[in-house]
Amino acid sequence: MFGKTFLALTFLAAPAVQAGDVPPAMSQYIYADLMSWINHAQIVQAIRLQNDRTSRLTTEEIIERDSQWRAQVGGPDAPLVDDILNAPLSEFLRSYQANSDGRITEVFVMDRHGLNVAASTVTADYWQGDEAIFQQTFAKGSGSVFIDEVALDEGTQTYRGQVSFAVTDPATGIVVGAITVGLNAGAFF
């Protein structure tokens, strides 16, 4: 229905993790709730603006920005990270995360290069273009969905997964970027 890149997830079952299909509650949440706002006008507009600003970046410049981001994460002087986290769209994303009853652990939006446009929380890197979350959505076209395997987050000791979507401008039908939503697998049992 929304793409061919739908993967099976791994979920916590008792103390061990076992492979299985997406539980009905998570599937319903992805396709009923998340799909209702991933192409919101505010998201599309923010991506389009950044696409205009980054349209001429070279691969070397993208890699340099990613290196700057990584060096700034957790540091006292983090202008690139702060710029993304303080973007108006980031507040919009944080509101969805806050109202998710613990289901959403993070949300971040990417432009046509896979560069962060906005994020509800800090991400490990700035450039997602080399990762499946971007390659299996943006490059696959409108309606593409990629559900990654759930894994143990060492920091929180919770099982988390990510679902990513191509973001399509409803006015033109053109894919402008992508969005990734981190999900707390335990919230769906």
Salt bridges, closest charged atoms under 4 A:
ASP66 OD2 - ARG70 NE 3.01
GLU91 OE1 - ARG94 NH2 3.41
ASP101 OD2 - ARG103 NH2 3.97
ASP125 OD2 - ARG70 NH2 3.19
ASP153 OD2 - ARG160 NH1 3.53
ASP169 OD2 - ARG48 NH1 2.85
